[in-house]
Amino acid sequence: ENEGSCWSAGFNFETCCAPEHGPAGNAECWDEVYTFESCCQSSIGDPKSEGCDSSYFQRFRRLIEEYYGTGRARASLIEV
């Protein structure tokens, strides 16, 4: 549906975040990237609406910084 959004085909705020799914939302909606915290606990309701200030983007940025900080990945050109 919306690029950069928590929601894609079959997933939306109501089916993932509604109170009847419990305190952590619908478990079928979440993975390592899309979490209840980043998609449901936003003041606006969708991280896409908040842009770079969203908890989703802040979490993504932290994970990327940790990943590259470990030396496991190095930004470089690949010679063929």
All heavy atoms as a GROMACS GRO file, in nm:
protein
  624
    1GLU      N    1   0.084  -0.119   0.000
    1GLU     CA    2   0.000   0.000   0.000
    1GLU      C    3   0.087   0.125   0.000
    1GLU      O    4   0.116   0.178  -0.105
    1GLU     CB    5  -0.095  -0.003   0.118
    1GLU     CG    6  -0.200  -0.111   0.103
    1GLU     CD    7  -0.313  -0.101   0.205
    1GLU    OE1    8  -0.317  -0.004   0.282
    1GLU    OE2    9  -0.395  -0.191   0.206
    2ASN      N   10   0.130   0.173   0.115
    2ASN     CA   11   0.210   0.295   0.123
    2ASN      C   12   0.357   0.261   0.140
    2ASN      O   13   0.395   0.200   0.238
    2ASN     CB   14   0.166   0.383   0.240
    2ASN     CG   15   0.027   0.438   0.221
    2ASN    OD1   16  -0.015   0.464   0.110
    2ASN    ND2   17  -0.044   0.456   0.330
    3GLU      N   18   0.440   0.302   0.045
    3GLU     CA   19   0.582   0.279   0.056
    3GLU      C   20   0.636   0.350   0.180
    3GLU      O   21   0.604   0.465   0.206
    3GLU     CB   22   0.652   0.332  -0.069
    3GLU     CG   23   0.798   0.300  -0.072
    3GLU     CD   24   0.863   0.350  -0.200
    3GLU    OE1   25   0.794   0.358  -0.302
    3GLU    OE2   26   0.981   0.380  -0.194
    4GLY      N   27   0.718   0.282   0.259
    4GLY     CA   28   0.774   0.341   0.379
    4GLY      C   29   0.681   0.333   0.498
    4GLY      O   30   0.708   0.388   0.603
    5SER      N   31   0.572   0.262   0.484
    5SER     CA   32   0.472   0.252   0.588
    5SER      C   33   0.481   0.116   0.657
    5SER      O   34   0.533   0.020   0.602
    5SER     CB   35   0.334   0.269   0.526
    5SER     OG   36   0.233   0.247   0.620
    6CYS      N   37   0.426   0.106   0.776
    6CYS     CA   38   0.414  -0.022   0.845
    6CYS      C   39   0.313  -0.111   0.774
    6CYS      O   40   0.315  -0.232   0.791
    6CYS     CB   41   0.364  -0.001   0.988
    6CYS     SG   42   0.489   0.065   1.099
    7TRP      N   43   0.227  -0.054   0.698
    7TRP     CA   44   0.111  -0.128   0.646
    7TRP      C   45   0.125  -0.162   0.499
    7TRP      O   46   0.155  -0.078   0.416
    7TRP     CB   47  -0.016  -0.048   0.672
    7TRP     CG   48  -0.014   0.013   0.809
    7TRP    CD1   49  -0.024   0.146   0.839
    7TRP    CD2   50   0.004  -0.053   0.934
    7TRP    NE1   51  -0.013   0.164   0.974
    7TRP    CE2   52   0.004   0.044   1.035
    7TRP    CE3   53   0.021  -0.186   0.970
    7TRP    CZ2   54   0.019   0.013   1.170
    7TRP    CZ3   55   0.036  -0.218   1.106
    7TRP    CH2   56   0.035  -0.119   1.204
    8SER      N   57   0.101  -0.288   0.469
    8SER     CA   58   0.099  -0.336   0.331
    8SER      C   59  -0.024  -0.423   0.317
    8SER      O   60  -0.104  -0.434   0.410
    8SER     CB   61   0.227  -0.414   0.300
    8SER     OG   62   0.238  -0.525   0.386
    9ALA      N   63  -0.040  -0.486   0.204
    9ALA     CA   64  -0.159  -0.567   0.177
    9ALA      C   65  -0.187  -0.664   0.293
    9ALA      O   66  -0.101  -0.742   0.332
    9ALA     CB   67  -0.141  -0.643   0.048
   10GLY      N   68  -0.306  -0.655   0.347
   10GLY     CA   69  -0.346  -0.743   0.456
   10GLY      C   70  -0.314  -0.693   0.596
   10GLY      O   71  -0.356  -0.753   0.694
   11PHE      N   72  -0.239  -0.587   0.606
   11PHE     CA   73  -0.202  -0.532   0.736
   11PHE      C   74  -0.245  -0.386   0.743
   11PHE      O   75  -0.224  -0.310   0.649
   11PHE     CB   76  -0.050  -0.540   0.758
   11PHE     CG   77   0.002  -0.680   0.760
   11PHE    CD1   78   0.057  -0.737   0.646
   11PHE    CD2   79  -0.003  -0.756   0.875
   11PHE    CE1   80   0.106  -0.866   0.646
   11PHE    CE2   81   0.045  -0.887   0.878
   11PHE     CZ   82   0.100  -0.942   0.762
   12ASN      N   83  -0.302  -0.347   0.856
   12ASN     CA   84  -0.335  -0.207   0.880
   12ASN      C   85  -0.340  -0.183   1.030
   12ASN      O   86  -0.327  -0.277   1.109
   12ASN     CB   87  -0.466  -0.166   0.810
   12ASN     CG   88  -0.584  -0.246   0.858
   12ASN    OD1   89  -0.604  -0.263   0.978
   12ASN    ND2   90  -0.664  -0.295   0.765
   13PHE      N   91  -0.355  -0.060   1.067
   13PHE     CA   92  -0.353  -0.024   1.209
   13PHE      C   93  -0.458  -0.104   1.287
   13PHE      O   94  -0.429  -0.155   1.395
   13PHE     CB   95  -0.377   0.127   1.225
   13PHE     CG   96  -0.353   0.176   1.366
   13PHE    CD1   97  -0.226   0.209   1.408
   13PHE    CD2   98  -0.459   0.190   1.454
   13PHE    CE1   99  -0.204   0.253   1.538
   13PHE    CE2  100  -0.438   0.234   1.584
   13PHE     CZ  101  -0.310   0.266   1.625
   14GLU      N  102  -0.577  -0.117   1.234
   14GLU     CA  103  -0.685  -0.185   1.305
   14GLU      C  104  -0.657  -0.334   1.324
   14GLU      O  105  -0.682  -0.390   1.430
   14GLU     CB  106  -0.819  -0.166   1.232
   14GLU     CG  107  -0.870  -0.023   1.235
   14GLU     CD  108  -0.796   0.071   1.138
   14GLU    OE1  109  -0.743   0.023   1.034
   14GLU    OE2  110  -0.787   0.190   1.169
   15THR      N  111  -0.605  -0.401   1.219
   15THR     CA  112  -0.581  -0.545   1.230
   15THR      C  113  -0.456  -0.579   1.309
   15THR      O  114  -0.439  -0.692   1.353
   15THR     CB  115  -0.572  -0.612   1.091
   15THR    OG1  116  -0.464  -0.554   1.019
   15THR    CG2  117  -0.700  -0.600   1.014
   16CYS      N  118  -0.368  -0.483   1.328
   16CYS     CA  119  -0.243  -0.509   1.399
   16CYS      C  120  -0.236  -0.447   1.538
   16CYS      O  121  -0.173  -0.504   1.628
   16CYS     CB  122  -0.125  -0.459   1.317
   16CYS     SG  123  -0.102  -0.550   1.163
   17CYS      N  124  -0.300  -0.333   1.557
   17CYS     CA  125  -0.281  -0.257   1.681
   17CYS      C  126  -0.404  -0.249   1.773
   17CYS      O  127  -0.392  -0.198   1.884
   17CYS     CB  128  -0.239  -0.115   1.646
   17CYS     SG  129  -0.092  -0.106   1.543
   18ALA      N  130  -0.518  -0.296   1.726
   18ALA     CA  131  -0.641  -0.284   1.804
   18ALA      C  132  -0.626  -0.351   1.939
   18ALA      O  133  -0.560  -0.455   1.952
   18ALA     CB  134  -0.758  -0.344   1.727
   19PRO      N  135  -0.687  -0.294   2.044
   19PRO     CA  136  -0.675  -0.347   2.180
   19PRO      C  137  -0.717  -0.494   2.194
   19PRO      O  138  -0.662  -0.564   2.279
   19PRO     CB  139  -0.769  -0.257   2.262
   19PRO     CG  140  -0.778  -0.132   2.183
   19PRO     CD  141  -0.766  -0.172   2.039
   20GLU      N  142  -0.809  -0.540   2.112
   20GLU     CA  143  -0.852  -0.681   2.125
   20GLU      C  144  -0.740  -0.781   2.094
   20GLU      O  145  -0.752  -0.899   2.124
   20GLU     CB  146  -0.976  -0.710   2.039
   20GLU     CG  147  -0.955  -0.693   1.891
   20GLU     CD  148  -1.007  -0.559   1.840
   20GLU    OE1  149  -1.024  -0.464   1.918
   20GLU    OE2  150  -1.030  -0.550   1.719
   21HIS      N  151  -0.629  -0.734   2.037
   21HIS     CA  152  -0.515  -0.821   2.008
   21HIS      C  153  -0.420  -0.832   2.127
   21HIS      O  154  -0.318  -0.900   2.118
   21HIS     CB  155  -0.440  -0.774   1.884
   21HIS     CG  156  -0.522  -0.776   1.761
   21HIS    ND1  157  -0.573  -0.891   1.706
   21HIS    CD2  158  -0.565  -0.676   1.682
   21HIS    CE1  159  -0.642  -0.862   1.598
   21HIS    NE2  160  -0.640  -0.732   1.581
   22GLY      N  161  -0.450  -0.764   2.235
   22GLY     CA  162  -0.366  -0.770   2.354
   22GLY      C  163  -0.265  -0.656   2.360
   22GLY      O  164  -0.259  -0.572   2.270
   23PRO      N  165  -0.184  -0.653   2.466
   23PRO     CA  166  -0.094  -0.541   2.490
   23PRO      C  167   0.020  -0.528   2.390
   23PRO      O  168   0.083  -0.423   2.380
   23PRO     CB  169  -0.040  -0.567   2.631
   23PRO     CG  170  -0.056  -0.715   2.650
   23PRO     CD  171  -0.178  -0.754   2.571
   24ALA      N  172   0.048  -0.632   2.312
   24ALA     CA  173   0.155  -0.626   2.212
   24ALA      C  174   0.101  -0.632   2.070
   24ALA      O  175   0.176  -0.652   1.975
   24ALA     CB  176   0.255  -0.738   2.235
   25GLY      N  177  -0.031  -0.617   2.055
   25GLY     CA  178  -0.091  -0.620   1.923
   25GLY      C  179  -0.097  -0.761   1.866
   25GLY      O  180  -0.072  -0.859   1.933
   26ASN      N  181  -0.130  -0.769   1.739
   26ASN     CA  182  -0.143  -0.896   1.668
   26ASN      C  183  -0.004  -0.949   1.633
   26ASN      O  184   0.065  -0.891   1.549
   26ASN     CB  185  -0.227  -0.874   1.541
   26ASN     CG  186  -0.253  -1.000   1.464
   26ASN    OD1  187  -0.191  -1.103   1.486
   26ASN    ND2  188  -0.345  -0.992   1.370
   27ALA      N  189   0.036  -1.059   1.693
   27ALA     CA  190   0.171  -1.113   1.674
   27ALA      C  191   0.201  -1.146   1.528
   27ALA      O  192   0.318  -1.145   1.487
   27ALA     CB  193   0.189  -1.239   1.760
   28GLU      N  194   0.101  -1.172   1.447
   28GLU     CA  195   0.123  -1.204   1.306
   28GLU      C  196   0.170  -1.083   1.225
   28GLU      O  197   0.217  -1.100   1.112
   28GLU     CB  198  -0.004  -1.261   1.245
   28GLU     CG  199  -0.042  -1.396   1.303
   28GLU     CD  200  -0.167  -1.454   1.240
   28GLU    OE1  201  -0.204  -1.412   1.129
   28GLU    OE2  202  -0.227  -1.540   1.304
   29CYS      N  203   0.163  -0.965   1.282
   29CYS     CA  204   0.202  -0.843   1.212
   29CYS      C  205   0.350  -0.809   1.227
   29CYS      O  206   0.401  -0.727   1.152
   29CYS     CB  207   0.120  -0.725   1.264
   29CYS     SG  208  -0.057  -0.739   1.233
   30TRP      N  209   0.420  -0.868   1.324
   30TRP     CA  210   0.551  -0.817   1.362
   30TRP      C  211   0.666  -0.907   1.322
   30TRP      O  212   0.655  -1.028   1.318
   30TRP     CB  213   0.555  -0.793   1.514
   30TRP     CG  214   0.432  -0.726   1.564
   30TRP    CD1  215   0.351  -0.767   1.666
   30TRP    CD2  216   0.372  -0.606   1.513
   30TRP    NE1  217   0.246  -0.680   1.681
   30TRP    CE2  218   0.255  -0.581   1.588
   30TRP    CE3  219   0.404  -0.518   1.411
   30TRP    CZ2  220   0.173  -0.471   1.565
   30TRP    CZ3  221   0.321  -0.409   1.387
   30TRP    CH2  222   0.208  -0.387   1.464
   31ASP      N  223   0.779  -0.843   1.294
   31ASP     CA  224   0.904  -0.913   1.267
   31ASP      C  225   1.017  -0.826   1.322
   31ASP      O  226   0.993  -0.740   1.407
   31ASP     CB  227   0.921  -0.944   1.118
   31ASP     CG  228   0.923  -0.820   1.029
   31ASP    OD1  229   0.949  -0.708   1.080
   31ASP    OD2  230   0.900  -0.834   0.908
   32GLU      N  231   1.139  -0.846   1.273
   32GLU     CA  232   1.254  -0.770   1.325
   32GLU      C  233   1.246  -0.622   1.289
   32GLU      O  234   1.300  -0.538   1.360
   32GLU     CB  235   1.386  -0.825   1.269
   32GLU     CG  236   1.409  -0.972   1.291
   32GLU     CD  237   1.338  -1.058   1.187
   32GLU    OE1  238   1.336  -1.024   1.067
   32GLU    OE2  239   1.280  -1.160   1.227
   33VAL      N  240   1.182  -0.589   1.178
   33VAL     CA  241   1.175  -0.451   1.132
   33VAL      C  242   1.049  -0.383   1.181
   33VAL      O  243   1.053  -0.273   1.238
   33VAL     CB  244   1.182  -0.445   0.978
   33VAL    CG1  245   1.163  -0.302   0.928
   33VAL    CG2  246   1.314  -0.502   0.928
   34TYR      N  247   0.936  -0.446   1.158
   34TYR     CA  248   0.807  -0.388   1.197
   34TYR      C  249   0.768  -0.442   1.332
   34TYR      O  250   0.744  -0.561   1.348
   34TYR     CB  251   0.701  -0.420   1.091
   34TYR     CG  252   0.738  -0.366   0.957
   34TYR    CD1  253   0.785  -0.449   0.856
   34TYR    CD2  254   0.729  -0.230   0.931
   34TYR    CE1  255   0.821  -0.398   0.732
   34TYR    CE2  256   0.765  -0.178   0.807
   34TYR     CZ  257   0.811  -0.263   0.709
   34TYR     OH  258   0.846  -0.212   0.587
   35THR      N  259   0.762  -0.354   1.431
   35THR     CA  260   0.730  -0.395   1.568
   35THR      C  261   0.607  -0.320   1.617
   35THR      O  262   0.571  -0.215   1.563
   35THR     CB  263   0.847  -0.365   1.664
   35THR    OG1  264   0.862  -0.223   1.673
   35THR    CG2  265   0.977  -0.428   1.617
   36PHE      N  266   0.546  -0.374   1.721
   36PHE     CA  267   0.432  -0.307   1.782
   36PHE      C  268   0.472  -0.166   1.827
   36PHE      O  269   0.400  -0.070   1.805
   36PHE     CB  270   0.381  -0.389   1.901
   36PHE     CG  271   0.270  -0.322   1.977
   36PHE    CD1  272   0.140  -0.325   1.929
   36PHE    CD2  273   0.294  -0.255   2.095
   36PHE    CE1  274   0.037  -0.262   1.996
   36PHE    CE2  275   0.192  -0.193   2.165
   36PHE     CZ  276   0.062  -0.196   2.115
   37GLU      N  277   0.589  -0.156   1.888
   37GLU     CA  278   0.634  -0.027   1.940
   37GLU      C  279   0.649   0.076   1.829
   37GLU      O  280   0.605   0.190   1.842
   37GLU     CB  281   0.767  -0.043   2.015
   37GLU     CG  282   0.756  -0.120   2.144
   37GLU     CD  283   0.744  -0.271   2.123
   37GLU    OE1  284   0.779  -0.324   2.014
   37GLU    OE2  285   0.697  -0.339   2.216
   38SER      N  286   0.710   0.037   1.718
   38SER     CA  287   0.735   0.135   1.613
   38SER      C  288   0.612   0.164   1.528
   38SER      O  289   0.599   0.274   1.475
   38SER     CB  290   0.851   0.090   1.523
   38SER     OG  291   0.821  -0.030   1.457
   39CYS      N  292   0.521   0.068   1.516
   39CYS     CA  293   0.405   0.089   1.428
   39CYS      C  294   0.278   0.132   1.502
   39CYS      O  295   0.194   0.199   1.443
   39CYS     CB  296   0.377  -0.039   1.350
   39CYS     SG  297   0.507  -0.082   1.232
   40CYS      N  298   0.264   0.094   1.627
   40CYS     CA  299   0.138   0.120   1.698
   40CYS      C  300   0.147   0.227   1.806
   40CYS      O  301   0.045   0.283   1.845
   40CYS     CB  302   0.087  -0.008   1.763
   40CYS     SG  303   0.053  -0.139   1.645
   41GLN      N  304   0.264   0.254   1.858
   41GLN     CA  305   0.274   0.347   1.969
   41GLN      C  306   0.318   0.486   1.926
   41GLN      O  307   0.360   0.566   2.007
   41GLN     CB  308   0.365   0.289   2.076
   41GLN     CG  309   0.305   0.165   2.136
   41GLN     CD  310   0.385   0.110   2.250
   41GLN    OE1  311   0.508   0.118   2.252
   41GLN    NE2  312   0.317   0.054   2.348
   42SER      N  313   0.304   0.515   1.799
   42SER     CA  314   0.335   0.647   1.747
   42SER      C  315   0.219   0.740   1.779
   42SER      O  316   0.104   0.700   1.779
   42SER     CB  317   0.353   0.637   1.595
   42SER     OG  318   0.348   0.764   1.537
   43SER      N  319   0.249   0.865   1.803
   43SER     CA  320   0.143   0.962   1.834
   43SER      C  321   0.051   0.986   1.714
   43SER      O  322  -0.065   1.020   1.730
   43SER     CB  323   0.204   1.094   1.880
   43SER     OG  324   0.286   1.148   1.778
   44ILE      N  325   0.102   0.964   1.594
   44ILE     CA  326   0.023   0.986   1.473
   44ILE      C  327  -0.041   0.857   1.423
   44ILE      O  328  -0.144   0.859   1.359
   44ILE     CB  329   0.110   1.050   1.363
   44ILE    CG1  330   0.156   1.187   1.409
   44ILE    CG2  331   0.036   1.061   1.232
   44ILE    CD1  332   0.250   1.256   1.315
   45GLY      N  333   0.019   0.742   1.453
   45GLY     CA  334  -0.038   0.615   1.414
   45GLY      C  335   0.035   0.544   1.302
   45GLY      O  336   0.021   0.426   1.286
   46ASP      N  337   0.116   0.612   1.224
   46ASP     CA  338   0.193   0.548   1.117
   46ASP      C  339   0.325   0.622   1.103
   46ASP      O  340   0.327   0.742   1.082
   46ASP     CB  341   0.116   0.553   0.985
   46ASP     CG  342   0.180   0.469   0.877
   46ASP    OD1  343   0.302   0.443   0.884
   46ASP    OD2  344   0.109   0.431   0.783
   47PRO      N  345   0.437   0.552   1.117
   47PRO     CA  346   0.568   0.617   1.108
   47PRO      C  347   0.588   0.698   0.982
   47PRO      O  348   0.661   0.795   0.982
   47PRO     CB  349   0.665   0.500   1.114
   47PRO     CG  350   0.592   0.394   1.186
   47PRO     CD  351   0.448   0.410   1.147
   48LYS      N  352   0.525   0.659   0.872
   48LYS     CA  353   0.542   0.733   0.747
   48LYS      C  354   0.499   0.878   0.764
   48LYS      O  355   0.559   0.969   0.708
   48LYS     CB  356   0.463   0.668   0.634
   48LYS     CG  357   0.486   0.735   0.502
   48LYS     CD  358   0.414   0.666   0.389
   48LYS     CE  359   0.439   0.737   0.260
   48LYS     NZ  360   0.366   0.677   0.149
   49SER      N  361   0.397   0.901   0.845
   49SER     CA  362   0.347   1.037   0.868
   49SER      C  363   0.447   1.124   0.944
   49SER      O  364   0.446   1.245   0.931
   49SER     CB  365   0.216   1.032   0.946
   49SER     OG  366   0.121   0.954   0.878
   50GLU      N  367   0.533   1.060   1.023
   50GLU     CA  368   0.629   1.134   1.105
   50GLU      C  369   0.765   1.151   1.038
   50GLU      O  370   0.848   1.226   1.086
   50GLU     CB  371   0.649   1.064   1.239
   50GLU     CG  372   0.525   1.066   1.326
   50GLU     CD  373   0.549   0.996   1.457
   50GLU    OE1  374   0.644   1.037   1.528
   50GLU    OE2  375   0.476   0.903   1.488
   51GLY      N  376   0.788   1.078   0.930
   51GLY     CA  377   0.915   1.088   0.859
   51GLY      C  378   1.032   1.047   0.946
   51GLY      O  379   1.026   0.949   1.020
   52CYS      N  380   1.141   1.123   0.939
   52CYS     CA  381   1.264   1.088   1.009
   52CYS      C  382   1.252   1.098   1.161
   52CYS      O  383   1.340   1.050   1.232
   52CYS     CB  384   1.378   1.177   0.960
   52CYS     SG  385   1.421   1.145   0.788
   53ASP      N  386   1.148   1.159   1.211
   53ASP     CA  387   1.128   1.169   1.355
   53ASP      C  388   1.054   1.050   1.414
   53ASP      O  389   1.036   1.042   1.534
   53ASP     CB  390   1.052   1.298   1.390
   53ASP     CG  391   1.134   1.421   1.360
   53ASP    OD1  392   1.259   1.414   1.371
   53ASP    OD2  393   1.075   1.524   1.324
   54SER      N  394   1.012   0.957   1.329
   54SER     CA  395   0.934   0.843   1.378
   54SER      C  396   1.022   0.747   1.459
   54SER      O  397   1.143   0.738   1.438
   54SER     CB  398   0.872   0.766   1.261
   54SER     OG  399   0.972   0.695   1.189
   55SER      N  400   0.960   0.676   1.550
   55SER     CA  401   1.034   0.577   1.629
   55SER      C  402   1.085   0.466   1.538
   55SER      O  403   1.190   0.410   1.562
   55SER     CB  404   0.946   0.521   1.740
   55SER     OG  405   0.831   0.459   1.687
   56TYR      N  406   1.012   0.436   1.432
   56TYR     CA  407   1.055   0.334   1.335
   56TYR      C  408   1.189   0.374   1.272
   56TYR      O  409   1.284   0.296   1.270
   56TYR     CB  410   0.949   0.317   1.225
   56TYR     CG  411   0.998   0.232   1.110
   56TYR    CD1  412   0.994   0.094   1.119
   56TYR    CD2  413   1.050   0.290   0.996
   56TYR    CE1  414   1.041   0.015   1.015
   56TYR    CE2  415   1.097   0.212   0.892
   56TYR     CZ  416   1.091   0.074   0.902
   56TYR     OH  417   1.139  -0.002   0.800
   57PHE      N  418   1.198   0.498   1.223
   57PHE     CA  419   1.321   0.543   1.158
   57PHE      C  420   1.434   0.551   1.260
   57PHE      O  421   1.547   0.513   1.230
   57PHE     CB  422   1.301   0.678   1.090
   57PHE     CG  423   1.426   0.724   1.019
   57PHE    CD1  424   1.462   0.668   0.898
   57PHE    CD2  425   1.506   0.822   1.074
   57PHE    CE1  426   1.578   0.709   0.833
   57PHE    CE2  427   1.622   0.863   1.010
   57PHE     CZ  428   1.658   0.807   0.889
   58GLN      N  429   1.408   0.599   1.379
   58GLN     CA  430   1.511   0.609   1.482
   58GLN      C  431   1.567   0.471   1.517
   58GLN      O  432   1.686   0.452   1.533
   58GLN     CB  433   1.456   0.680   1.606
   58GLN     CG  434   1.416   0.823   1.582
   58GLN     CD  435   1.532   0.910   1.537
   58GLN    OE1  436   1.643   0.896   1.583
   58GLN    NE2  437   1.504   1.001   1.445
   59ARG      N  438   1.477   0.371   1.527
   59ARG     CA  439   1.520   0.234   1.555
   59ARG      C  440   1.602   0.180   1.439
   59ARG      O  441   1.707   0.119   1.459
   59ARG     CB  442   1.398   0.145   1.580
   59ARG     CG  443   1.433   0.002   1.609
   59ARG     CD  444   1.307  -0.080   1.645
   59ARG     NE  445   1.340  -0.217   1.663
   59ARG     CZ  446   1.341  -0.308   1.566
   59ARG    NH1  447   1.309  -0.275   1.443
   59ARG    NH2  448   1.373  -0.434   1.591
   60PHE      N  449   1.556   0.201   1.317
   60PHE     CA  450   1.628   0.156   1.198
   60PHE      C  451   1.769   0.216   1.195
   60PHE      O  452   1.868   0.145   1.174
   60PHE     CB  453   1.550   0.196   1.072
   60PHE     CG  454   1.624   0.168   0.945
   60PHE    CD1  455   1.630   0.039   0.895
   60PHE    CD2  456   1.685   0.270   0.876
   60PHE    CE1  457   1.698   0.013   0.777
   60PHE    CE2  458   1.753   0.244   0.758
   60PHE     CZ  459   1.760   0.116   0.709
   61ARG      N  460   1.777   0.345   1.221
   61ARG     CA  461   1.906   0.413   1.219
   61ARG      C  462   2.000   0.356   1.326
   61ARG      O  463   2.118   0.332   1.299
   61ARG     CB  464   1.882   0.562   1.242
   61ARG     CG  465   1.999   0.645   1.211
   61ARG     CD  466   1.960   0.789   1.208
   61ARG     NE  467   2.078   0.867   1.235
   61ARG     CZ  468   2.081   0.993   1.262
   61ARG    NH1  469   1.970   1.061   1.265
   61ARG    NH2  470   2.193   1.055   1.285
   62ARG      N  471   1.947   0.331   1.445
   62ARG     CA  472   2.029   0.273   1.553
   62ARG      C  473   2.080   0.135   1.514
   62ARG      O  474   2.197   0.103   1.532
   62ARG     CB  475   1.948   0.265   1.683
   62ARG     CG  476   2.025   0.205   1.799
   62ARG     CD  477   1.943   0.196   1.926
   62ARG     NE  478   1.811   0.142   1.911
   62ARG     CZ  479   1.782   0.011   1.899
   62ARG    NH1  480   1.879  -0.078   1.899
   62ARG    NH2  481   1.658  -0.031   1.887
   63LEU      N  482   1.994   0.050   1.456
   63LEU     CA  483   2.034  -0.084   1.415
   63LEU      C  484   2.141  -0.079   1.306
   63LEU      O  485   2.237  -0.157   1.309
   63LEU     CB  486   1.913  -0.163   1.367
   63LEU     CG  487   1.811  -0.200   1.475
   63LEU    CD1  488   1.687  -0.262   1.411
   63LEU    CD2  489   1.871  -0.295   1.576
   64ILE      N  490   2.126   0.013   1.212
   64ILE     CA  491   2.226   0.026   1.104
   64ILE      C  492   2.360   0.072   1.161
   64ILE      O  493   2.466   0.020   1.125
   64ILE     CB  494   2.175   0.124   0.996
   64ILE    CG1  495   2.058   0.062   0.921
   64ILE    CG2  496   2.287   0.164   0.901
   64ILE    CD1  497   2.089  -0.067   0.849
   65GLU      N  498   2.356   0.169   1.252
   65GLU     CA  499   2.480   0.217   1.313
   65GLU      C  500   2.549   0.105   1.390
   65GLU      O  501   2.671   0.090   1.383
   65GLU     CB  502   2.452   0.336   1.403
   65GLU     CG  503   2.418   0.462   1.326
   65GLU     CD  504   2.371   0.575   1.416
   65GLU    OE1  505   2.350   0.554   1.539
   65GLU    OE2  506   2.351   0.686   1.364
   66GLU      N  507   2.473   0.024   1.462
   66GLU     CA  508   2.530  -0.090   1.535
   66GLU      C  509   2.589  -0.191   1.438
   66GLU      O  510   2.698  -0.244   1.460
   66GLU     CB  511   2.423  -0.157   1.622
   66GLU     CG  512   2.382  -0.074   1.741
   66GLU     CD  513   2.263  -0.135   1.816
   66GLU    OE1  514   2.222  -0.249   1.783
   66GLU    OE2  515   2.212  -0.068   1.906
   67TYR      N  516   2.517  -0.220   1.331
   67TYR     CA  517   2.562  -0.318   1.233
   67TYR      C  518   2.694  -0.277   1.169
   67TYR      O  519   2.790  -0.353   1.167
   67TYR     CB  520   2.455  -0.338   1.126
   67TYR     CG  521   2.493  -0.438   1.019
   67TYR    CD1  522   2.485  -0.574   1.046
   67TYR    CD2  523   2.536  -0.396   0.895
   67TYR    CE1  524   2.520  -0.667   0.949
   67TYR    CE2  525   2.570  -0.488   0.797
   67TYR     CZ  526   2.562  -0.623   0.825
   67TYR     OH  527   2.596  -0.713   0.729
   68TYR      N  528   2.699  -0.155   1.119
   68TYR     CA  529   2.821  -0.109   1.055
   68TYR      C  530   2.933  -0.083   1.156
   68TYR      O  531   3.050  -0.093   1.122
   68TYR     CB  532   2.795   0.015   0.970
   68TYR     CG  533   2.726  -0.020   0.839
   68TYR    CD1  534   2.591   0.004   0.823
   68TYR    CD2  535   2.795  -0.079   0.736
   68TYR    CE1  536   2.526  -0.030   0.704
   68TYR    CE2  537   2.732  -0.114   0.617
   68TYR     CZ  538   2.597  -0.089   0.603
   68TYR     OH  539   2.534  -0.123   0.488
   69GLY      N  540   2.897  -0.053   1.278
   69GLY     CA  541   2.997  -0.030   1.381
   69GLY      C  542   3.071  -0.155   1.425
   69GLY      O  543   3.180  -0.148   1.480
   70THR      N  544   3.015  -0.271   1.398
   70THR     CA  545   3.079  -0.396   1.439
   70THR      C  546   3.187  -0.440   1.342
   70THR      O  547   3.265  -0.529   1.372
   70THR     CB  548   2.975  -0.511   1.446
   70THR    OG1  549   2.922  -0.533   1.317
   70THR    CG2  550   2.866  -0.480   1.546
   71GLY      N  551   3.193  -0.379   1.225
   71GLY     CA  552   3.291  -0.417   1.125
   71GLY      C  553   3.248  -0.536   1.041
   71GLY      O  554   3.323  -0.584   0.957
   72ARG      N  555   3.127  -0.586   1.064
   72ARG     CA  556   3.078  -0.700   0.986
   72ARG      C  557   3.051  -0.661   0.842
   72ARG      O  558   3.055  -0.744   0.754
   72ARG     CB  559   2.951  -0.757   1.047
   72ARG     CG  560   2.976  -0.825   1.181
   72ARG     CD  561   2.850  -0.888   1.230
   72ARG     NE  562   2.755  -0.781   1.264
   72ARG     CZ  563   2.631  -0.802   1.301
   72ARG    NH1  564   2.584  -0.924   1.308
   72ARG    NH2  565   2.552  -0.701   1.331
   73ALA      N  566   3.023  -0.536   0.818
   73ALA     CA  567   2.995  -0.490   0.682
   73ALA      C  568   3.082  -0.368   0.655
   73ALA      O  569   3.102  -0.285   0.742
   73ALA     CB  570   2.848  -0.454   0.668
   74ARG      N  571   3.131  -0.363   0.539
   74ARG     CA  572   3.214  -0.249   0.501
   74ARG      C  573   3.163  -0.191   0.370
   74ARG      O  574   3.142  -0.264   0.275
   74ARG     CB  575   3.359  -0.292   0.485
   74ARG     CG  576   3.415  -0.352   0.612
   74ARG     CD  577   3.566  -0.336   0.613
   74ARG     NE  578   3.623  -0.406   0.726
   74ARG     CZ  579   3.633  -0.357   0.846
   74ARG    NH1  580   3.588  -0.238   0.873
   74ARG    NH2  581   3.688  -0.426   0.943
   75ALA      N  582   3.144  -0.063   0.372
   75ALA     CA  583   3.100   0.005   0.250
   75ALA      C  584   3.219   0.016   0.156
   75ALA      O  585   3.319   0.078   0.189
   75ALA     CB  586   3.045   0.141   0.283
   76SER      N  587   3.212  -0.049   0.043
   76SER     CA  588   3.319  -0.041  -0.055
   76SER      C  589   3.269  -0.086  -0.190
   76SER      O  590   3.165  -0.152  -0.200
   76SER     CB  591   3.438  -0.129  -0.013
   76SER     OG  592   3.399  -0.265  -0.011
   77LEU      N  593   3.342  -0.050  -0.293
   77LEU     CA  594   3.307  -0.094  -0.426
   77LEU      C  595   3.361  -0.235  -0.446
   77LEU      O  596   3.469  -0.269  -0.396
   77LEU     CB  597   3.366   0.000  -0.532
   77LEU     CG  598   3.312   0.142  -0.529
   77LEU    CD1  599   3.390   0.227  -0.629
   77LEU    CD2  600   3.164   0.143  -0.564
   78ILE      N  601   3.289  -0.314  -0.520
   78ILE     CA  602   3.334  -0.450  -0.547
   78ILE      C  603   3.400  -0.453  -0.684
   78ILE      O  604   3.343  -0.409  -0.782
   78ILE     CB  605   3.213  -0.547  -0.545
   78ILE    CG1  606   3.151  -0.545  -0.406
   78ILE    CG2  607   3.256  -0.686  -0.585
   78ILE    CD1  608   3.022  -0.624  -0.398
   79GLU      N  609   3.521  -0.504  -0.689
   79GLU     CA  610   3.590  -0.518  -0.816
   79GLU      C  611   3.550  -0.650  -0.879
   79GLU      O  612   3.547  -0.752  -0.812
   79GLU     CB  613   3.741  -0.512  -0.795
   79GLU     CG  614   3.790  -0.376  -0.752
   79GLU     CD  615   3.942  -0.372  -0.744
   79GLU    OE1  616   4.009  -0.448  -0.817
   79GLU    OE2  617   3.990  -0.294  -0.663
   80VAL      N  618   3.520  -0.646  -1.006
   80VAL     CA  619   3.480  -0.767  -1.076
   80VAL      C  620   3.590  -0.815  -1.166
   80VAL      O  621   3.665  -0.747  -1.221
   80VAL     CB  622   3.352  -0.743  -1.159
   80VAL    CG1  623   3.305  -0.871  -1.221
   80VAL    CG2  624   3.246  -0.682  -1.073
   0.00000   0.00000   0.00000
